[in-house]
Structure formats: C-alpha cells, structure tokens
Amino acid sequence: MKRTFLALELPSQLKIQFSNIIRELQSSFPKSVKWVDAENLHITLQFIGDTQENDISDLSEYFKEIFAEVPVLKFSNPEIQIIPGRNPRLIWIEMTTENKDIFKAAKKIKNKLHQMDYIPDKKSLRFHATLGRIKKRLPDFFISQILSKKISVLDFEVSEAAFYESILRPEGPVYYEIEKYGLGKNV
C-alpha cells in the first residue's frame, strides 16, 4: 500500500514567494506551527490515501487522460487564511479559478476512485496551498500578523498536475512523484 494524493503544481516563482512567507512567520513562532517545507508546497486536488500498488498504474493512466482534457488553469486572488475559525488548525493560501473543467475533472476522479472501492475525500474542492499546521493555540497578535501578509502575485497559471506518494516521517511528510501530467494536451 502507498499513501497517495493528486496535486496541482505551483509555478516556481509562487513557491519561492510562499516559502519566503513561511520563513518570515517561522522566525516569529517556530514551535506553535509545523511549517511545510518549500519543496512540498502544492495545491491539493484529491487526497486518495492508502492505495493498492497494483492500482497505481491504472490510476496514473486514467489521470493522464483526465488532465489532458483540462486546459492550463488560471488562478487569481491568492489570500492567506487560518481555518477553521474558532479552533484554527491550518494556515493556507486559498486561490480561485473560473475554469469549470477542473471541477468536472475532480468529479470524474472522485467517481473513478469510488468505482475502484476507494473512499474519496468528501470535502468540497477549495484550491489552497497549506503553509503550516497549527500545533498549539496561537496568540491573537500572531494571527493578525499572519493575516496581514500580502501576496504580490495576483494572477498565475498552473500547467501541471502530479500523482504523489506521501510517506509520513516524524520530521514531516516526504513526497515522491509517481507521475507528472501536463494540462491541456488534448485541448
């Protein structure tokens, strides 16, 4: 079994900006939050979880077909958020897209996973890149400091998706790329 997920790949200039934000915040409160390593930054599309090794090649081929039909995605309005409201557990950057094809693709992927007896994540699709996981309550002034961070890139494009294996280690997860897919190959 491999623990897997699908992600949209962030452009390198955005990864650099997000990792700079993490570094700034980490220097203020390094112990309260488990910060994401820069190389692990991505937009989660679908967490799959424990995946039979003999299903991986079939899934990968299916994902290749699906992503070939999705044009390059345009995202806008990246904004830092702390969620959920009362008892925050995540710091992430949420962004929006008007592209309906990615929502259709996500639905097809969920249906395929269900057909193969996997239980897809039931949460509605929110495009985000996780910056950190909150381990203990944050002081209000730190929450204000986080939310005041501005992102200089307002619009960006995503041209690749990837199928990853995630291995959990005490120091944090390690991601291994199973396959990478160019978006819009058949568009």
N, C-alpha and C positions, 0 to 999 in steps of 0.2 A: 504494500500500500504506500502511496505517496500522497502527501497533503498538497493540494494544488489550488490555483486560482488563475483567473484571467485578468489582465490589466491593460490599460491604455498607457503607452509610453509617453512621458513628458518630454518636451523639447529640452535640449541641454541647457539653454540659457535660463529656462524656468527652473530646472533642477538646481542650478547654481544660485539663483535668487532665493529659492525656498530653503536651501541648505544654509545660506547666509542668515536668513531669519532664524533658523533653528540655532545656529551658533550664537547669535545675539541673545536669544532668550535663554539658552542653556547656561550662559555665563551668569545670569541672574538667579536662576533656580535649577541647578543641575540635579538635585536629589528628588524633587517633587514630581518630576515628569520623566518617563522613559522616552527619550527622543529617538526619532527614526534616523538611521544612517543615510547619508546623502545618496548612496548607490541604491538604496531600497525605495526611494521616492517613486510613486506611480499613482495612477488613477485606477482604483479598484473597479472592475466591471462586474465580476462574479466570483465569489468565493465558492469553491467546489468542495473542498475538504478531502477526506480520505478517498483516494481514487485507486481502483484496481489497476495494477500495472499493465494488464492485458487490454485495458480500455484506453490507455493513453494515446496510442497511435490512431485509433478510430476517432477519438475526440479531437485530436490535433488536426486530422484531415477535415473533419466537419467544421472546425473553427476557421480553417483556411478558406473553405468555400464561403462561409458566412461573411468573414471580413473582406473578402474580395468584392462583395456587393455593397459595402459601406464606403462612401466617399470620404476623403480626408475631412476630418472634423474640425470645425471652427468653434473655439470656446471663448467666452468673454466673462468679464466681471469676477475675476478671482477674488475671494474675500475670506479673511481669517475668521473662523468661528470656533467656539468652545461649546461642545454638546455632551449630553443633553443639558437643558437649562439649570435645574435645581441641584443636581449632583453630577457635575461635569466629569466625563471620563476621557474625552478625546479633544485634541486640538487639531483642527484640519483646515485646509483651504478648499472651499467649495467654489465651483465654477458652473456656468450654464452653457448650453448649446441649443440651437434651434433645430438641429438636424434630427429629423424623425427616424431616419434609417438606423441609427444606433439603438434607439428604443425598440424598434422591430427586431433587430439582430439580438438584443438582450433577451427579448421574449422567446425567440426561436431557440436560443441557447438554453434557457430555462426549461423549455418543453423537451428538448433533446435529453437534457440531464435527467428529467423526470422519467422519460421513456426508458432510460438506462438504469433506473432504480436509484438514482442519486437524489438527494433532497436539496434542491437549490435554495439559496438564501431568499427568504420571503420578503425582505425589506424592499421598499420601492427604490428605484435607481436614483441615487444622488451622486453626481460626479464630484469627487473630492480626492485630495491627496492628504493622507494623515501625516502630521508633523510630529505628534507625540501622544503618548497615553499617560493620563494623569494617575499617579500612584497614591498621592495623598492630597487632601484639600488645599487649594491654592488661595493665598491671600487676595482680597479684592483688588488691591493695587496692582498685583501681578496680572490678574485677569484684564484689568484696564490697559496695562502695558501691552499685553498680547493683542488685544482687540484694536489697539491704536496703530499697529503695524500696517503699513501701506505696501501694496504690491505694484511695482512700476509697470509691469507688462499687463496691459488691459485686455488684449486680444492675442490669441495664439492658436496654432494649428497642431493637431495630432495626426500623424501619418502612419503610426504603427501600433499594433497590439501584440501582446505576448502571453504565452501559456507558461506559468511558473510552477515549480515545486518549491514548497516552503518547508524548511527544516528548522524546528524550534530548538534554540540553544539557550542556556542560562543568560548569556550576554546579549541575546536578541536573535531574531529570526535571520536565517541565511536563505536567499532566494537563488535558485538555479533555473536558468531559462531552458525550457523544454523545446519551445519553438517560438519564432517571431513571425508576424504576419504584416505585410504591407496592406494598408487600407486602399480600397478602390481599384484593385487590379482589374475588375470586370466592369467598372462603371464607365 
